[in-house]
Amino acid sequence: MITEIGITAGDIWHYLDEHGQVTLSKLIAGIDKPRDLILMSLGWLAREGHVILEGEGDYLISLRR
């Protein structure tokens, strides 16, 4: 499972690099993985300081540059 989370974190990174700041719902729709796996991977990226989460509800997500 840790490997899948890491791979999905890479998918999120590449998606954000290509699309810039997106909403959580757009990110989930844009990555062909289960929602729970995307959320776990996003949490990992946030904990490591690689992404910025803003707002409430449908969060805005971007890469930290």
N, C-alpha and C positions, 0 to 999 in steps of 0.2 A: 504494500500500500504506500509506503514512503516513496518508493520509486515512482509510482503513478502521480503522487502529489508533486514531486520534483519535475517530472516531465510536463505536467499541466502548468506548473509555475513558469516553465520556459515558454509554453504556448501563450500564456497570458502576457509575458514580457514582450514577445514578438508581436502580438496583437496590438498592445499599447504603443509599441515603437512605430508600427505602421499607421495606426489610427489616431494617435494622440489621446487626449482626455475623452473618456467615454463614460456613460452611465453603467451601473451594475447590470441593469437589464440588457443593455446592448452587448456588454461583454459576455454575458451568459448565452445570449442568442448567437454571438459570433464565434464561440468556441464549441466544437462538437464533443462535449464531455458532460457527464452528469453534473447538475447544479451543485450538489454537495461537494464533489471533488474540486470544482472551481472555487468554491468558498474556502475550503481547506487550503488550497494553494494560494489564494489571495491573502489569507491570514498569514501564511508563511512569509510571503513577500512583504507584507506590511510589518511584521515583526522584525524582519531583517532590515527594514528601512528602505526598501527598493521601490515602494509605491506610496502615493499620497491618496488618502481617502478623505473626501470633503462632503459636507452636507448631511442630510438625514433621509431616511427612506430609500430612494433610488440614488445611492451615493455616486458622486463623480470620482473617477479613478484615473490617475495618471502616473507615469514613471517619475521618480525623483531623479533629477538631472544634476 
